[in-house]
Amino acid sequence: MRYLVRARVKPGKEPALLKAIECGTLGAGSIAGGEYLRNMCDARLFDDGTARWVEVCYCNTPLEEERLYWEEYFDLVRIQDAHARKNCRDENGSESWACSDCDCTERLEATLADQAPPFLPFLKTSVAADQPPTRATHGEVNL
């Protein structure tokens, strides 16, 4: 299943989050592996200060396994189904593990990309400025 995650970086956790991303250690030890790094590369920063990304999760409870890793750096504001469960082949039982090869993550991320700029450049700017990542404070960042 795909989830739309809305989260705010916990105050003071920006440098540690950036280091974990740059060193490739974000989510180390998790069954989700490189999904965490992919999520941060594709995350978007919205005007309300939340980073949003599409998460693939096979847990019975949304982000059950991932929550521990995310909550080290983020306050999770909202986790919601990214699309109707009846349309998810894995969730509706028509194809087990369908999320692994489904293109809906790409389509959902394209929708987010049309709505907000990438999160990671703002995180980098915020660490350099010793301030939380916000679009209002740092303006648009050229990639």
N, C-alpha and C positions, 0 to 999 in steps of 0.2 A: 504494500500500500504506500501511497505517496502522502506526505504530510507537508503542509505549509507551516513552517516554524517562524514565530516572531520572538525575538529575544533582544535584550539590552546587555551590553557588556557591563559586568559588575564594576563599580567604581574602583579604580586602582589596578584592575586586572588586564588593562590594555597591553602593557609591556609583556606580561607573561603569555597572553594569548598570541601576540605577534611572534614572540620567540618560538612558541610551540608550532605555529604555522610555518615559519621560516626554516626551522630545524626538522620539520616533518614528524614531530613527536605528538602532535595533537591527535588524541584518540589512541595512543599507543597502548596495546594490550587488549583493545576492543575487537570483538568479532567483526565489526564493521570495517576495520582496516582503514584504507585510504578514503573512505566515504567522507570522513570529517574534513580532510584537506580539500576534497572536491567541493564540499558544501561551502567552505569559506571562500574558495576561488569564485564560486558562482553566487554567493550571497549579495544582496543589495541593501543599501542604506536608505531608509525612508525618512521623510520630513519629521516624523514623530520620534526619531532617534532609534528606531528598532532596525536591527538587521533581520532580513527575511531570506529564507532559503527553502528549497524543496528537499525533503529528507525521504529516502527510501528506508522502510522499516518493516520487518517481518514479525515483530513481536506482537503478542496478543494485546498488550497495552501499548499505545503509541509511545515510542522512544523509551521503552522500558529498559533496554540495555544501554542505550546511548545517553540517557538522562544524566547519569553519574559523570560522564565526561564533559557534557555541555555545561552542567551546573557548576563546574569548577570555575568557569569564565563568564557565564551568562546567567542573567535572570530570565527564565523562560516566561514570556508574557502570554503567549497563546500557541497552542498546537492544534491544528484543525485538518480534517481531510482535505487534500488538495483537489480532489475531484470525487464524484459520486462513487461510492463503493460498488454499486451494481455494475459500473463500467470497468472495474479493475478485474482482469482475468484471474489474478491470483486470489483476490478476495471473494469473487463470486464462484470460485471452484472450477472454472472452465480450464485453467492451466496453472498448475503449481509452479511457484517461483517465477511467474511471468514477469515480475518487476525487473528481473535481471536483464532482460533483453527488450524491454518495452521502451518506446520512444516518448512516453508521456512526460518523463522528467525533462527532457529537452524542450518539449513544447511548453511546459509550465514555466521553466526557467526563461524561455524567450518572452513570455508574458511579463514576468517580473522585470526583465531587462528593459522592456518598454516603459516601465513605471518608475524606475529608480536607478541611480548609478551604482557601480560596484562598491561593495563595502570595504574591501581590502585596502584600496588607496587611502580611504578616510582613516582607517585604523592606523596605517603607517604615519600619516600626517599627524594624527592625534597623539601618538607616542612621541614623535619628535617635538610636538608643542606641549606635551605633558597636560593634555586636556582630553575629555571624552570625545569619541567620534560623533560629530554632528555635521550635517550639511550646512546649517546656518552659520556655524563658527568658522568653518574652513572653506566654504564655497565649493564650487565645482573643482574637481581634481582632474587634470588631463592625464590620460593613461599613456 
